[in-house]
Amino acid sequence: MSLTPAHWLPVVLLVFSNIFMTVAWYGHLKYKTAPLLTVIAVSWLIALVEYCLAVPANRMGHGVYSAAQLKTIQEIITLIVFAIFSWTVLGEKLGWNHALGFALIALGAWFIFHKW
């Protein structure tokens, strides 16, 4: 497979969009005393940036990937970003069961991209 911008740019945009979405969804867990409405408003604004990255990524990527492949790419990126975030920001440990679960999801991704 050639690695043209049409192949890698959507992936890069999805990485950044997932960073923003992970912060929007889980960043507030570090600030449990913040008022819920404030947390919702801030998360929504962060998620707006995520959408500004994800929508173009999917639109560009659909030229070279199927919708199912784009969703699979997004989910794998989400797991990687979430694992790093939960470990570094939230201080949560990831065990063998998480690694096994992520590996099974990656195996599922292989089936999505495999040409039968």
C-alpha positions in Angstrom: 0.0 0.0 0.0 1.3 3.4 -0.9 1.6 6.0 1.9 0.2 9.1 0.2 -1.2 12.0 2.2 -4.6 10.6 1.4 -3.6 7.5 3.5 -1.8 9.1 6.4 -3.3 12.5 6.9 -6.7 11.1 8.0 -4.9 9.0 10.6 -2.9 11.9 11.9 -6.1 14.0 12.2 -7.8 11.1 14.0 -4.9 10.9 16.5 -5.3 14.6 17.4 -9.1 14.4 17.4 -8.9 11.5 19.8 -6.5 13.3 22.1 -9.1 16.1 22.4 -12.0 13.8 22.8 -10.2 11.8 25.5 -9.5 15.0 27.4 -13.1 16.1 26.9 -14.6 12.8 28.2 -12.1 11.9 30.9 -10.0 15.0 31.8 -12.7 16.3 34.2 -12.1 13.2 36.4 -9.1 15.1 37.8 -11.4 17.9 38.9 -14.2 16.2 40.7 -15.0 19.2 42.8 -15.7 21.4 39.8 -19.4 22.1 39.2 -21.0 19.6 36.8 -22.4 22.3 34.5 -18.9 23.9 34.2 -17.4 20.5 33.4 -20.1 19.9 30.8 -19.5 23.3 29.2 -15.7 22.9 29.1 -15.9 19.3 27.8 -18.3 20.4 25.1 -15.9 23.2 23.9 -13.0 20.7 23.9 -15.2 18.2 21.9 -15.9 21.0 19.4 -12.2 20.9 18.5 -12.3 17.2 18.2 -15.2 17.4 15.7 -13.3 20.0 13.7 -10.5 17.4 13.3 -12.6 14.2 13.0 -15.0 15.3 10.4 -12.4 16.3 7.9 -10.4 13.2 8.7 -13.3 11.0 7.9 -14.3 13.0 4.8 -10.7 12.8 3.4 -10.2 9.3 4.5 -13.3 7.9 2.9 -11.6 8.4 -0.5 -9.1 5.6 0.4 -10.7 3.7 3.3 -14.2 2.3 3.7 -16.4 3.7 6.5 -15.8 0.4 8.5 -12.1 0.8 8.1 -12.2 4.4 9.2 -14.2 3.5 12.3 -11.7 0.7 13.0 -8.8 3.1 12.7 -10.5 5.5 15.0 -11.2 2.8 17.6 -7.7 1.5 17.7 -6.4 5.1 18.0 -8.9 5.7 20.8 -7.7 2.7 22.8 -4.0 3.7 22.4 -4.7 7.4 23.4 -7.0 6.3 26.3 -4.4 3.8 27.6 -1.7 6.5 27.6 -4.0 9.1 29.1 -5.4 6.9 31.9 -1.9 5.8 32.8 -0.1 9.2 32.7 -2.9 11.6 33.6 -5.2 9.6 35.8 -2.5 7.4 37.3 -4.4 4.2 36.6 -2.5 1.0 36.1 -3.2 -1.2 33.0 -3.0 -4.9 33.6 -2.7 -8.0 31.5 -6.5 -8.2 31.1 -6.4 -4.7 29.5 -3.6 -5.8 27.2 -5.4 -8.9 26.2 -8.7 -7.1 25.6 -6.9 -4.5 23.5 -5.1 -7.3 21.6 -8.4 -8.9 20.8 -9.8 -5.7 19.5 -6.6 -5.3 17.3 -7.3 -8.8 16.0 -10.7 -7.7 15.1 -9.2 -4.8 13.2 -7.0 -7.2 11.3 -10.2 -8.9 10.0 -11.7 -5.5 8.9 -8.6 -4.7 6.8 -7.9 -8.2 5.5 -8.9 -8.8 1.9 -10.8 -12.1 1.7 
